[in-house]
């Protein structure tokens, strides 16, 4: 399945350069390993697409809602950080 999502220019460029190899998104839509994430660059100032598009194959999905690693208080105090590695 192909899933289209907006992404802002600075994040789009980091993905294009190969520096950003992850996405953090609200889990209000379904995706699975093997799906294609179509990232369309969106300029928030002009409120228009720039016409640059990237397609990335989803290799792993982790949903955090049901994780019990941390307490609600810890999450509210520290938040999350997303770490990318090779």
Backbone as ProteinMPNN parsed JSONL, in Angstrom:
{"seq_chain_A": "XXXXXXXXXXXXXXXXXXXXXXXXXXXXXXXXXXXXXXXXXXXXXXXXXXXXXXXXXXXXXXXXXXXXXXXXXXXXXXXXXXXXXX", "coords_chain_A": {"N_chain_A": [[0.848, -1.167, 0.0], [0.495, 2.287, -0.707], [1.171, 5.232, 1.061], [0.49, 8.557, 1.497], [2.075, 11.419, 2.831], [2.56, 14.676, 4.231], [5.594, 16.551, 4.521], [7.816, 18.808, 6.082], [10.081, 21.249, 4.641], [12.787, 21.345, 5.839], [12.977, 18.863, 7.133], [12.416, 17.126, 5.031], [14.68, 17.566, 3.402], [16.712, 16.547, 5.04], [16.057, 13.85, 5.04], [16.349, 13.313, 2.319], [19.112, 13.768, 2.09], [20.004, 11.581, 3.466], [20.487, 11.641, 6.148], [18.397, 11.647, 8.028], [16.619, 8.941, 9.028], [14.172, 7.969, 9.854], [10.754, 8.301, 10.985], [8.571, 10.233, 12.938], [5.354, 10.08, 13.82], [1.958, 10.934, 14.487], [-0.12, 8.334, 15.506], [-2.526, 8.051, 13.952], [-3.331, 6.745, 11.741], [-3.07, 3.822, 9.68], [-0.264, 1.71, 9.043], [2.046, -0.623, 7.639], [4.839, -2.897, 7.773], [6.631, -3.003, 4.765], [4.872, -1.43, 3.334], [4.707, 1.559, 1.293], [5.914, 4.692, 2.023], [5.044, 7.748, 0.985], [6.502, 10.699, 0.793], [5.71, 13.999, 0.66], [6.969, 17.086, -0.021], [6.13, 19.934, 1.808], [5.467, 23.314, 1.991], [5.186, 25.265, 4.728], [4.917, 28.006, 4.906], [3.972, 29.031, 2.433], [1.87, 27.384, 2.174], [1.697, 25.332, 0.308], [2.468, 22.505, -1.792], [5.804, 21.628, -2.724], [6.456, 20.158, -4.887], [8.448, 18.303, -4.704], [9.152, 14.933, -4.079], [9.52, 11.997, -2.149], [9.905, 8.474, -1.964], [9.704, 5.946, 0.379], [10.369, 2.741, 1.642], [8.63, 1.143, 4.198], [10.149, -0.305, 6.92], [9.967, -1.011, 9.56], [7.671, -0.722, 12.251], [6.782, 0.864, 15.19], [4.501, 1.199, 17.661], [3.592, 3.366, 20.255], [1.604, 3.612, 22.169], [0.722, 1.464, 23.786], [2.974, 0.711, 25.18], [4.655, -0.156, 28.149], [6.916, 0.761, 29.432], [7.607, 3.114, 30.769], [6.425, 5.362, 33.331], [3.439, 7.417, 33.376], [3.998, 9.844, 34.549], [6.801, 10.033, 34.238], [6.962, 10.213, 31.45], [5.566, 12.611, 30.993], [7.3, 14.356, 32.29], [9.837, 14.047, 30.984], [9.381, 13.454, 28.263], [9.728, 12.0, 24.955], [12.516, 10.718, 23.083], [13.631, 10.197, 19.831], [15.748, 7.88, 18.407], [18.072, 7.306, 15.939], [19.894, 4.774, 14.278], [22.655, 2.892, 12.824]], "CA_chain_A": [[0.0, 0.0, 0.0], [1.191, 3.571, -0.686], [0.587, 6.177, 2.01], [1.048, 9.889, 1.263], [2.136, 12.315, 3.983], [3.305, 15.924, 4.077], [6.755, 16.762, 5.37], [8.32, 20.174, 5.93], [11.322, 21.305, 3.861], [14.021, 20.999, 6.539], [12.973, 17.416, 7.372], [12.508, 16.502, 3.708], [16.073, 17.641, 2.955], [17.514, 15.624, 5.853], [15.768, 12.507, 4.53], [16.984, 13.261, 1.003], [20.559, 13.672, 2.305], [20.308, 10.309, 4.123], [20.782, 11.855, 7.571], [17.199, 11.28, 8.808], [16.187, 7.624, 8.558], [13.037, 7.581, 10.689], [9.643, 9.256, 11.037], [7.746, 10.251, 14.146], [4.033, 10.525, 13.384], [0.793, 10.569, 15.281], [-0.594, 7.033, 15.01], [-3.949, 8.161, 13.61], [-3.497, 6.06, 10.457], [-2.452, 2.498, 9.708], [0.78, 1.347, 8.099], [2.661, -1.906, 7.949], [6.113, -3.176, 7.12], [6.469, -3.285, 3.345], [4.144, -0.324, 2.707], [5.532, 2.646, 0.776], [5.59, 6.003, 2.562], [5.295, 8.784, -0.022], [6.682, 11.962, 1.514], [5.564, 15.133, -0.242], [7.459, 18.285, 0.646], [5.076, 20.93, 2.01], [5.992, 24.571, 2.505], [4.178, 25.797, 5.648], [4.753, 29.449, 4.703], [3.118, 29.265, 1.256], [0.767, 26.42, 2.277], [1.648, 24.614, -0.967], [3.479, 21.491, -2.03], [6.916, 22.117, -3.539], [6.545, 19.203, -5.991], [9.48, 17.29, -4.448], [8.535, 13.734, -3.495], [10.367, 10.837, -1.853], [9.213, 7.243, -1.6], [10.505, 5.118, 1.277], [9.731, 1.494, 2.071], [8.544, 1.001, 5.652], [10.817, -1.541, 7.334], [9.621, -1.336, 10.945], [6.689, 0.18, 12.855], [6.621, 0.71, 16.632], [3.464, 2.08, 18.203], [3.972, 3.567, 21.648], [0.471, 3.774, 23.084], [0.586, 0.361, 24.729], [4.23, 0.385, 25.831], [4.577, 0.034, 29.608], [8.282, 0.935, 29.911], [7.737, 4.288, 31.623], [5.177, 5.833, 33.933], [2.88, 8.639, 32.777], [4.726, 10.966, 35.137], [8.111, 10.116, 33.578], [6.742, 10.678, 30.078], [5.221, 14.027, 31.055], [8.471, 15.116, 32.717], [10.968, 13.982, 30.067], [9.016, 13.257, 26.868], [10.42, 10.936, 24.232], [13.46, 11.074, 22.044], [13.735, 9.171, 18.809], [17.165, 7.69, 18.12], [18.329, 6.568, 14.706], [21.233, 4.162, 14.296], [22.964, 1.925, 11.746]], "C_chain_A": [[0.901, 1.241, 0.0], [0.426, 4.537, 0.208], [1.264, 7.526, 1.795], [0.961, 10.746, 2.524], [2.936, 13.555, 3.623], [4.559, 15.868, 4.943], [7.338, 18.14, 5.066], [9.702, 20.174, 5.288], [12.589, 20.877, 4.609], [14.113, 19.502, 6.833], [13.091, 16.646, 6.064], [13.971, 16.452, 3.258], [16.957, 16.683, 3.736], [17.283, 14.17, 5.423], [16.46, 12.322, 3.185], [18.495, 13.076, 1.119], [20.97, 12.361, 2.973], [20.61, 10.44, 5.604], [19.622, 11.408, 8.464], [16.628, 9.991, 8.222], [15.032, 7.073, 9.398], [11.93, 8.612, 10.502], [8.989, 9.128, 12.397], [6.414, 10.851, 13.727], [2.991, 10.14, 14.419], [0.214, 9.292, 14.675], [-2.094, 7.057, 14.727], [-4.246, 7.571, 12.231], [-2.712, 4.755, 10.53], [-1.345, 2.386, 8.669], [1.406, 0.051, 8.577], [4.019, -2.014, 7.264], [5.839, -3.562, 5.671], [5.662, -2.229, 2.607], [5.138, 0.719, 2.209], [5.016, 3.96, 1.353], [6.019, 7.036, 1.515], [5.324, 10.119, 0.719], [6.683, 13.102, 0.512], [5.972, 16.395, 0.514], [6.389, 19.376, 0.632], [5.717, 22.181, 2.608], [4.931, 25.197, 3.413], [3.951, 27.304, 5.486], [3.793, 29.75, 3.547], [1.867, 28.399, 1.279], [0.557, 25.68, 0.952], [2.719, 23.533, -0.985], [4.556, 22.064, -2.945], [7.11, 21.286, -4.802], [7.702, 18.214, -5.832], [8.84, 16.145, -3.666], [9.605, 12.668, -3.276], [9.477, 9.649, -1.551], [10.16, 6.384, -0.786], [9.712, 3.885, 1.683], [9.774, 1.415, 3.59], [9.133, -0.347, 6.045], [10.477, -1.953, 8.76], [8.646, -0.291, 11.468], [6.618, -0.146, 14.34], [5.568, 1.699, 17.077], [3.67, 2.158, 19.705], [2.816, 3.583, 22.638], [0.414, 2.682, 24.152], [1.899, -0.046, 25.4], [4.141, 0.726, 27.321], [5.967, 0.257, 30.209], [8.408, 2.056, 30.926], [6.382, 4.672, 32.2], [4.707, 7.09, 33.202], [3.637, 9.866, 33.288], [6.092, 11.144, 34.479], [7.976, 10.666, 32.158], [6.425, 12.163, 30.067], [6.422, 14.883, 31.438], [9.546, 15.188, 31.634], [10.586, 13.932, 28.584], [9.773, 12.09, 26.265], [11.542, 11.53, 23.418], [13.532, 9.895, 21.091], [15.209, 9.07, 18.419], [17.291, 6.834, 16.861], [19.736, 5.982, 14.787], [21.389, 3.231, 13.126], [23.734, 0.768, 12.326]], "O_chain_A": [[1.954, 1.241, 0.638], [-0.798, 4.647, 0.128], [2.486, 7.626, 1.899], [-0.072, 10.797, 3.192], [3.867, 13.5, 2.819], [4.573, 15.208, 5.982], [7.346, 18.576, 3.914], [10.422, 19.181, 5.389], [13.389, 20.117, 4.063], [15.202, 18.93, 6.79], [13.785, 15.632, 5.996], [14.444, 15.417, 2.789], [17.857, 16.067, 3.164], [18.209, 13.359, 5.442], [17.085, 11.29, 2.941], [19.094, 12.324, 0.35], [22.16, 12.056, 3.041], [20.955, 9.452, 6.253], [19.846, 10.85, 9.539], [16.208, 9.956, 7.065], [14.932, 5.867, 9.622], [12.156, 9.674, 9.923], [8.873, 8.028, 12.938], [6.356, 12.013, 13.323], [3.133, 9.146, 15.131], [0.078, 9.19, 13.455], [-2.839, 6.197, 15.197], [-5.281, 7.861, 11.63], [-1.801, 4.61, 11.346], [-1.468, 2.898, 7.557], [1.312, -0.319, 9.747], [4.301, -1.305, 6.298], [4.934, -4.346, 5.385], [5.749, -2.132, 1.383], [6.283, 0.753, 2.658], [3.844, 4.303, 1.198], [7.203, 7.174, 1.207], [4.3, 10.599, 1.206], [7.537, 13.17, -0.371], [5.396, 16.728, 1.55], [5.821, 19.697, -0.412], [6.423, 22.107, 3.614], [3.882, 25.618, 2.926], [2.907, 27.818, 5.885], [2.918, 30.608, 3.661], [0.925, 28.629, 0.521], [-0.571, 25.432, 0.526], [3.734, 23.626, -0.295], [4.271, 22.875, -3.826], [7.859, 21.684, -5.694], [7.926, 17.38, -6.709], [8.086, 16.365, -2.717], [10.481, 12.468, -4.118], [8.414, 9.801, -0.949], [11.287, 6.12, -1.206], [8.532, 3.975, 2.025], [10.829, 1.597, 4.198], [8.688, -1.394, 5.576], [10.673, -3.109, 9.135], [8.779, 0.894, 11.161], [6.415, -1.302, 14.713], [5.724, 2.906, 16.891], [3.895, 1.14, 20.359], [3.049, 3.567, 23.847], [0.088, 2.963, 25.306], [1.936, -1.045, 26.118], [3.614, 1.773, 27.697], [6.173, -0.032, 31.388], [9.221, 1.971, 31.846], [5.335, 4.352, 31.638], [5.482, 7.741, 32.501], [3.881, 10.81, 32.536], [6.501, 12.269, 34.193], [8.784, 11.487, 31.723], [6.948, 12.904, 29.234], [6.553, 16.012, 30.965], [10.107, 16.256, 31.386], [11.384, 14.327, 27.734], [10.384, 11.293, 26.978], [11.521, 12.718, 23.098], [13.497, 8.737, 21.509], [15.842, 10.085, 18.131], [16.681, 5.77, 16.752], [20.654, 6.619, 15.304], [20.41, 2.822, 12.502], [24.096, -0.159, 11.602]]}, "name": "protein", "num_of_chains": 1, "seq": "XXXXXXXXXXXXXXXXXXXXXXXXXXXXXXXXXXXXXXXXXXXXXXXXXXXXXXXXXXXXXXXXXXXXXXXXXXXXXXXXXXXXXX"}
